[in-house]
């Protein structure tokens, strides 16, 4: 019996999408592309100065 394999698009459709957002580090003002959560906030660390800061979904 042959099994049906799922395509990449079918696999990705089951995964909740996270939105990309460009944010500015409040310390060194470098612009970073980060994934933001669907709701709430997330703490990220600047890749340049290592300063942690919050990114919100709005």
N, C-alpha and C positions, 0 to 999 in steps of 0.2 A: 504494500500500500504506500502511496506517495503522500508525504506530508507537505502541506502548504507552508511556505516560508513567508514571513512578513518582510515587507520592504522597509527601508529606512524611514520613509515618510509615515508608514503605518506605526512603526515603533515610536517615532517622535510625537505622534498625535496623542499618545497616552501620557506623555510627560508634560507636567505643567510648565508653561513658558515663563521664563524670567525676562524682564525687560532690561535692556541696556540703557544706561544713562550716563551722560558726561557730567562729572562733578568737579569742582575746584577745591583743592586742599586749602583749608582756612589758614594754614601756617605759611606754606611756601607758594601758594597760588598756582601750582601746576595743575593741568587738566588731566583727569583720569577717566577712563571708560570702566564702569563697574556694573555688575548685575545687581538689580534691586529686587527685593522680595515682592511678591504679589500684594502683601499687606504688611503693615508694621514698619520696622526700621532694622537696619543692619549696621554693625560697627565694622569699618574697614580701616586699613592702615595705608597711609601714603607710601608709594613705592620709592619716593625720593627722600623725604625727611623722616619717615617712619612714625609720623604723628597719627594717632587713631582719631577717627571722627565718625559721626553717625550719618547715614544716608537714609532718607525716608522715601516712601513710595509715592509721594506727591510732589 
